[in-house]
């Protein structure tokens, strides 16, 4: 039973108490994650909110998706599981090479 929502298009001034207040009209908020930008220490513009029941989550999505909140229209939908990523840091192996003999022995 998934009760976690993705909440997008948030203002960069949105706080966890703001979100908790917004969603508490539709049920009990059991968990919340508001990622912060490392450099600016501001919210990154999205959050994950978990409700106490599927019914509460669906009500919140119906009522709040597209609604103006702090000057921005919210995008809210059921959160999808995190996708598996291949190991290796995303460079898919192999290095560059190319051009004018850089990195190669010259004869």
Secondary structure in CASP SS format (residue, H / E / C, confidence):
PFRMAT SS
TARGET T0000
AUTHOR 0000-0000-0000
METHOD secondary structure of the structure
MODEL  1
X C 1.00
X C 1.00
X C 1.00
X E 1.00
X E 1.00
X E 1.00
X E 1.00
X E 1.00
X C 1.00
X C 1.00
X C 1.00
X C 1.00
X C 1.00
X C 1.00
X C 1.00
X H 1.00
X H 1.00
X H 1.00
X H 1.00
X H 1.00
X H 1.00
X H 1.00
X H 1.00
X H 1.00
X H 1.00
X H 1.00
X C 1.00
X C 1.00
X E 1.00
X E 1.00
X E 1.00
X E 1.00
X E 1.00
X C 1.00
X C 1.00
X E 1.00
X C 1.00
X C 1.00
X C 1.00
X C 1.00
X C 1.00
X C 1.00
X E 1.00
X C 1.00
X C 1.00
X E 1.00
X E 1.00
X E 1.00
X E 1.00
X E 1.00
X E 1.00
X C 1.00
X C 1.00
X H 1.00
X H 1.00
X H 1.00
X H 1.00
X H 1.00
X H 1.00
X H 1.00
X H 1.00
X H 1.00
X H 1.00
X H 1.00
X C 1.00
X C 1.00
X C 1.00
X E 1.00
X E 1.00
X C 1.00
X C 1.00
X E 1.00
X E 1.00
X C 1.00
X E 1.00
X E 1.00
X E 1.00
X E 1.00
X C 1.00
X C 1.00
X C 1.00
X C 1.00
X C 1.00
X C 1.00
X C 1.00
X C 1.00
X C 1.00
X C 1.00
X C 1.00
X C 1.00
X C 1.00
X C 1.00
X C 1.00
X C 1.00
X C 1.00
X C 1.00
X C 1.00
X C 1.00
X C 1.00
X C 1.00
X C 1.00
X C 1.00
X C 1.00
X C 1.00
X C 1.00
X C 1.00
X C 1.00
END
